[in-house]
């Protein structure tokens, strides 16, 4: 069994076809690149909050520059996860590629903040899904 999600480099595969590859999970941040899905090519480094819930069960949660909020529960023995997220209405309307940038690029972040300020935030698109991950 994987001893912890912390320090892991993984491929994260969601049931709806989104693939995050690679994903690097640290104690203070998560770094990911989207390899498949509507935002393919997106790269981000997000400040994350981590907690070990029980032996073999850990969580990470973060807030993105778009206003999206994500929470992932990692089941280490089965190498599966459960994800809950809330995405602002303005972003949910255009999942076709608007969010393909790199949040380390100031121009991309400025554009996302501009769109977020124009809104609307509500009603948020809520998702509650699951999948599996592979250690790279």
N, C-alpha and C positions, 0 to 999 in steps of 0.2 A: 504494500500500500504506500502511496505517496505520503511522506511524513507531513507535508504542509503545502498549500498552494503558494505560500511565500517563497520567492526565489525561483519559482518555476517558469519555464518557457514552454508555452502550450499552443496547440491549435484548438480553437473553440468552435464547435459546429452546432448550429441551431437547427431545430426541426424544420423551420421554414426556408432553409437553404442559405442563410447568412453564414459566412465563414470568416472568423477572425484569425489571422495567421501572419505573423506570430503575435502572441500575447505574452507579455512579461509582467509578472505580478510581484511587486515589491511591497515592503511594509508601509510605504508612504505614497506610492503611486502605482498606477497600472498603465502600461503602454500597449497599444494595439494598432494593428493595421487591418483594414477590411479587405479580404481576398475575394469575397463573393457577396452579392446582395446589392440593394439599391445604392449604397454609398461606397461601392468598391473603390479602393484607393485611399479612403480616409485613413489618416494616421493621427493618433492623439496620445498625449501623455496627460493623464488626469490624476489629481490628488485624490487618494482613496482612503477610506476608513476601513479598517480590518478588524475582525473579531473571530476568535475560535469559539464556536458555540458549544461544541461537544467533541470528544475524540472522533476525528475523521470528518467533522463538519465545520466549515469555515465560511465567513461571509466577507464580501467587499461591497462598498457602496460609494458612489460619487455623484457629483453635480457637474454637468458639462456647460461649456460656454454658451450653448443654445438655450439653456434653462432646463434641459432634460435631466431627470433624476433616475439613477439606476441602482439596483441592488441585486447582487448575485450570491446565491448560496451554493457552495462547492461541496460535493459529496466525494471525498477523496478515494474511498475504497472502490466505488463503482465508476469513478471518473465521469460523473454526470453533474449537471448543475440545474438550478432553477433561477430564472431571471424575472424580476419585476421592474418595470420602467414606466415613466410618465413623460411623454414628449409634448412640448407646446403645440398648440393647434397650427400655428403658422408653419412649423417644420413638418408636421404630419401630413399637411396638404401637399407637400412637394418632396416626397421621398425618392424622387427620380434622379437625384444627383446633386442637389444643392449642398449637401453636407460632405462632399467628397474631398475637401481640403485637408490641410494639416494644421492642427491647432498650435503648432510652433511657428506658423507663418503669421506675422502681425496683420497683413492685409486680409487674410482669410478671417481671422478673429474679428477684425473691425467690421467686415461685411456681415458676419453672423450677429454681432452685437447690434448693428444697424437694423437688421431684419427683426431681431427679437424686440427691439424698442418699438417697432411698427406694429408688432403683434399680429393677431391676438394670441394670448396665452391659453385661453379657455375656449372651448372644452379641450382638455388634454387628451391625447391618444394614450390609452393605458394598454400595456401588454404584459402578459403573464405567460411565459413560455419555458421551455426546457430543451436540453440537448446533452451532448457529451463533449469531453475534451480529451486530447491526446498529449502526452508529454513529448516534447521535441528533443 
